[in-house]
Amino acid sequence: DTAVSQTPKYLVTQMGNDKSIKCEQNLGHDTMYWYKQDSKKFLKIMFSYNNKELIINETVPNRFSPKSPDKAHLNLHINSLELGDSAVYFCASSPGQGTSPLHFGNGTRLTVT
Amino acid sequence: AQSVTQLGSHVSVSEGALVLLRCNYSSSVPPYLFWYVQYPNQGLQLLLKYTTGATLVKGINGFEAEFKKSETSFHLTKPSAHMSDAAEYFCAVSEGTGGFKTIFGAGTRLFVKA
């Protein structure tokens, strides 16, 4: 019955590799987000999708590419991983474009070695 | 541009004591304000939010916050701390409606002593 679920929970990989994180929400929400939380707990928005369309794209490297096959899923693909990409990545959802994130997943801890 | 400042990265209280977590914001338009809680190894949960109307907002787990426009503040309080309240708390601000982004503060870690 998890509202927002992310996989995997932990991801350890080497520099230069490509990896993906998957997110699914079963709330029927129209808007989904990806956030990055660094080691100091600072939370920064990366992407927001409303009904499968990108509506926010903060200044993140183009190595990061979100993909939304349908409004219940928002996956994050990362190419050529770098040490600085190590962080916890959170997926979130909200009912619509004019609302802030209501439900967060439990995060994916990415460690790049 | 909007921003959020949380005063104190760590706050420690005794069980049963008042909890006060401070948040100040800046916004060029009437803000929407939020408090979230994050327990270890979990995502954020929305505690409460202010959009319009009554300035004293009640949330879950006995928390409440008051929007004070003159002080640009949105402090979070709880009359009596419980051990289970120990967590990281984030204040956040959004502007307007329709595709806006939510800006989070740096967080305040709440410790509750027995």
Interface residues (C-beta under 8 A of the other chain):
Chain A: V4 K40 K41 F42 L43 K44 I45 S48 N50 I55 I56 E58 F90 A92 Q97 G98 S100 P101 L102 H103 F104 G105 N106 G107
Chain B: Y32 F34 N41 Q42 G43 L44 Q45 L46 K49 E88 F90 A92 S94 T97 G98 G99 F100 K101 T102 F104 A106 G107
